[in-house]
């Protein structure tokens, strides 16, 4: 089993602050995805990173895939209350199935206070 | 519809009852996944279909769990003789192509509570 460790598990910050969520593994992933999930809804894909060292930006969100493709981070600049939610990283293991069976981290619950 | 639809949204079952959870994927999507999500945790893989073929059922926790997709579109996850540990949100996801980087589109899940 290829585990993805997410940290921190909980994050409570004030509006305007910056934050970083980490996703680490001892295993190599061919790609890594970040999802955001709100209560009562399914996860929604934010980004997919596939190349070691890749950096992708989505407005105030910056995603990075580690050079060795074992870890990833999500950085949010100037957090807003609308960013509140459960953030999940999910990886497709290198050498794994061709159809994209994903292993999910346990998630980071982010609360941004006005 | 535009997205993945799951029904019912909520299901309460008494221990020992059988339940059936339905998933309507996005039309034309080849791949369909079922995941189980415990409270405060990330989803865990249960099973995978490519069209009507169940190619991977390695995540099904016991032989009480059964999934089907007979015509390659709608899928049903059936749990027999439910137990309290089966209480969770069951998520269905579909993707257009059966490749590793195909984006997954999730439904809003069925929250199962076994009493």
Interface residues (C-beta under 8 A of the other chain):
Chain A: X4 X6 X30 X31 X33 X40 X41 X42 X43 X44 X45 X48 X50 X88 X90 X92 X96 X97 X98 X99 X100 X101 X102 X103 X104 X105 X106 X107 X109
Chain B: X4 X31 X33 X35 X40 X41 X42 X43 X44 X45 X48 X50 X55 X56 X91 X93 X95 X98 X99 X100 X101 X102 X103 X104 X105 X106 X107 X108 X109
